[in-house]
Amino acid sequence: MNPDVIVVGAGAIGASIAYQLTKAGVKVTVFDRGQVGGGATGASAGMIQINPDRTTPAAVSALGVESARLFPALVAELRERSGMDVGYRPSPLLHLALQAEEEPSLRAHRAWQADHGIAVSWLDRTAALDLEPSLNPDIRAALYYPNDYQLSPLVFARALARTAVDLGAMVREGAAVDRLLTEGDRVVGVAIGGEHVHAGEVVIANGAWASAWSDALHTPLPVRPVRGQMVALRTIGTGLRHVVSSLQGYMLTKADGTTYVGTTVEEAGYDARPTAAGIAGLLALAPRLVPRLGDATFTAAWAGLRPGTADGRPLIGRLPGWQGVTMAAGHFRDGILLAPITGELVADLLAGRRPRLPVDDFDPGRFLVRAA
Ligand SMILES: Cc1cc2nc3c(=O)[nH]c(=O)nc-3n(C[C@H](O)[C@H](O)[C@H](O)COP(=O)(O)OP(=O)(O)OC[C@H]3O[C@@H](n4cnc5c(N)ncnc54)[C@H](O)[C@@H]3O)c2cc1C
């Protein structure tokens, strides 16, 4: 029997949409050409942070605030339904000023954020070291964000998918969608090799690969891959209690005791390899922020492709000129944070309800150059 809705892509975004739709009684099939969470989602740090700056579109900040608010209930729901613990826990951020020259801009950043409702305070060197004693004692100061969280992004995506399956969804891994099936101005399903699967609605949630459908839909969908590399280190003794960041990168200790150090932001096309230069930069950064990491064991390196957009806003909503297709891609550096709200917004749109937050700023048709 055909599903009501097909979701293309089982990253955090596709899995969240599948979960919300299934919970609402919709019959969903998700296709992923790899595995659940095997794209950018599994490569990510899993930080749930609200940390905008002057360049962050206001609509994206609002989305982040609302999504962060949804996590506690969602995580509890997933634990109750699937028994899976996604590792959601407080993980306050310390953003370090390593040199005196960085202080004025950090003070201005703090003032701007405080004006915009962000809980952030200025710590002098001693106060920062009191909170996280293994910091480099030569730091100048730090911004402290007490309300941030983290989770395990791969487990999060798997828990969403598993719970959706338990509620009746179908998740097909190793199933690459090659083509959208169309009839006139309506998307009616997808082709996976020679197999055709029809549905009333198709949701495009295949992250950095979403631009693949631009030609078929005669609409520019300029989502591009932006590579981010990460290394994992294992230390003896307790890990970091905070996310520790600087202008050059960040680090955080995950629930299994591994410390992740990230990240690069690179235009490297669809090349998802960690590189010698990328890893070398991250390995050099770690002991500059936390000297004892110079003695850590290097355990792994990887890279993921973030779905970036030209204007820093995701594409969420129905595609103008088409029926039966909805976009949910382009969440760039915030796709884990934004997964809960994106799932809810897409469920609202497909049910014909007014979405709980305005989605006009995320209109996937905004890159169309319309004839005058
Ligand atoms: C190093 C790094 C650190 C990050 N840290 C954070 C963080 O701390 N917090 C945060 O909020 N965000 C973070 N991000 C960003 C976040 O990972 C992404 O925004 C998010 O994972 C995007 O989710 P997605 O589901 O849209 O894409 P993806 O997770 O990439 O999922 C897309 C899926 O689509 C599948 N697919 C592609 N084409 C097809 C096809 N034709 N048919 C079927 N399936 C297909 C892929 O196999 C993939 O599984 C980080 C990213 C990186 C790389």
Ligand as a Chemical Component Dictionary entry (heavy atoms), coordinates in Angstrom:
data_LIG
# 
_chem_comp.id                   LIG 
_chem_comp.type                 NON-POLYMER 
_chem_comp.pdbx_formal_charge   0 
_chem_comp.three_letter_code    LIG 
# 
loop_
_chem_comp_atom.comp_id 
_chem_comp_atom.atom_id 
_chem_comp_atom.alt_atom_id 
_chem_comp_atom.type_symbol 
_chem_comp_atom.charge 
_chem_comp_atom.model_Cartn_x 
_chem_comp_atom.model_Cartn_y 
_chem_comp_atom.model_Cartn_z 
_chem_comp_atom.pdbx_ordinal 
LIG C1  C1  C 0 31.373 18.931 11.945 1  
LIG C2  C2  C 0 29.950 19.373 12.112 2  
LIG C3  C3  C 0 29.518 19.810 13.355 3  
LIG C4  C4  C 0 28.175 20.227 13.520 4  
LIG N1  N1  N 0 27.758 20.578 14.777 5  
LIG C5  C5  C 0 26.452 20.938 14.953 6  
LIG C6  C6  C 0 25.975 21.227 16.251 7  
LIG O1  O1  O 0 26.717 21.152 17.226 8  
LIG N2  N2  N 0 24.642 21.582 16.405 9  
LIG C7  C7  C 0 23.796 21.669 15.322 10 
LIG O2  O2  O 0 22.617 22.018 15.508 11 
LIG N3  N3  N 0 24.239 21.370 14.078 12 
LIG C8  C8  C 0 25.534 21.005 13.867 13 
LIG N4  N4  N 0 25.988 20.704 12.617 14 
LIG C9  C9  C 0 25.049 20.855 11.482 15 
LIG C10 C10 C 0 24.106 19.671 11.392 16 
LIG O3  O3  O 0 24.852 18.486 11.446 17 
LIG C11 C11 C 0 23.305 19.739 10.093 18 
LIG O4  O4  O 0 22.680 21.011 9.954  19 
LIG C12 C12 C 0 22.212 18.668 10.115 20 
LIG O5  O5  O 0 22.781 17.407 10.379 21 
LIG C13 C13 C 0 21.462 18.631 8.791  22 
LIG O6  O6  O 0 20.559 17.562 8.866  23 
LIG P1  P1  P 0 19.840 17.030 7.583  24 
LIG O7  O7  O 0 18.935 15.937 8.009  25 
LIG O8  O8  O 0 19.269 18.176 6.809  26 
LIG O9  O9  O 0 21.041 16.475 6.646  27 
LIG P2  P2  P 0 21.854 15.109 6.748  28 
LIG O10 O10 O 0 22.106 14.709 8.141  29 
LIG O11 O11 O 0 23.042 15.272 5.859  30 
LIG O12 O12 O 0 20.864 14.053 6.139  31 
LIG C14 C14 C 0 20.554 14.004 4.777  32 
LIG C15 C15 C 0 20.341 12.544 4.419  33 
LIG O13 O13 O 0 19.858 12.474 3.085  34 
LIG C16 C16 C 0 20.366 11.292 2.502  35 
LIG N5  N5  N 0 20.272 11.421 1.043  36 
LIG C17 C17 C 0 20.948 12.279 0.243  37 
LIG N6  N6  N 0 20.530 12.130 -1.033 38 
LIG C18 C18 C 0 19.609 11.157 -1.033 39 
LIG C19 C19 C 0 18.819 10.545 -2.047 40 
LIG N7  N7  N 0 18.915 10.902 -3.339 41 
LIG N8  N8  N 0 17.961 9.557  -1.706 42 
LIG C20 C20 C 0 17.838 9.167  -0.404 43 
LIG N9  N9  N 0 18.559 9.722  0.594  44 
LIG C21 C21 C 0 19.427 10.698 0.283  45 
LIG C22 C22 C 0 21.772 11.207 3.034  46 
LIG O14 O14 O 0 22.243 9.855  2.980  47 
LIG C23 C23 C 0 21.616 11.721 4.457  48 
LIG O15 O15 O 0 21.448 10.682 5.413  49 
LIG C24 C24 C 0 27.297 20.237 12.416 50 
LIG C25 C25 C 0 27.738 19.768 11.181 51 
LIG C26 C26 C 0 29.046 19.332 11.019 52 
LIG C27 C27 C 0 29.487 18.798 9.682  53 
# 
loop_
_chem_comp_bond.comp_id 
_chem_comp_bond.atom_id_1 
_chem_comp_bond.atom_id_2 
_chem_comp_bond.value_order 
_chem_comp_bond.pdbx_ordinal 
LIG C1  C2  SING 1  
LIG C2  C3  SING 2  
LIG C2  C26 DOUB 3  
LIG C3  C4  DOUB 4  
LIG C4  N1  SING 5  
LIG C4  C24 SING 6  
LIG N1  C5  DOUB 7  
LIG C5  C6  SING 8  
LIG C5  C8  SING 9  
LIG C6  O1  DOUB 10 
LIG C6  N2  SING 11 
LIG N2  C7  SING 12 
LIG C7  O2  DOUB 13 
LIG C7  N3  SING 14 
LIG N3  C8  DOUB 15 
LIG C8  N4  SING 16 
LIG N4  C9  SING 17 
LIG N4  C24 SING 18 
LIG C9  C10 SING 19 
LIG C10 O3  SING 20 
LIG C10 C11 SING 21 
LIG C11 O4  SING 22 
LIG C11 C12 SING 23 
LIG C12 O5  SING 24 
LIG C12 C13 SING 25 
LIG C13 O6  SING 26 
LIG O6  P1  SING 27 
LIG P1  O7  DOUB 28 
LIG P1  O8  SING 29 
LIG P1  O9  SING 30 
LIG O9  P2  SING 31 
LIG P2  O10 DOUB 32 
LIG P2  O11 SING 33 
LIG P2  O12 SING 34 
LIG O12 C14 SING 35 
LIG C14 C15 SING 36 
LIG C15 O13 SING 37 
LIG C15 C23 SING 38 
LIG O13 C16 SING 39 
LIG C16 N5  SING 40 
LIG C16 C22 SING 41 
LIG N5  C17 SING 42 
LIG N5  C21 SING 43 
LIG C17 N6  DOUB 44 
LIG N6  C18 SING 45 
LIG C18 C19 SING 46 
LIG C18 C21 DOUB 47 
LIG C19 N7  SING 48 
LIG C19 N8  DOUB 49 
LIG N8  C20 SING 50 
LIG C20 N9  DOUB 51 
LIG N9  C21 SING 52 
LIG C22 O14 SING 53 
LIG C22 C23 SING 54 
LIG C23 O15 SING 55 
LIG C24 C25 DOUB 56 
LIG C25 C26 SING 57 
LIG C26 C27 SING 58 
# 
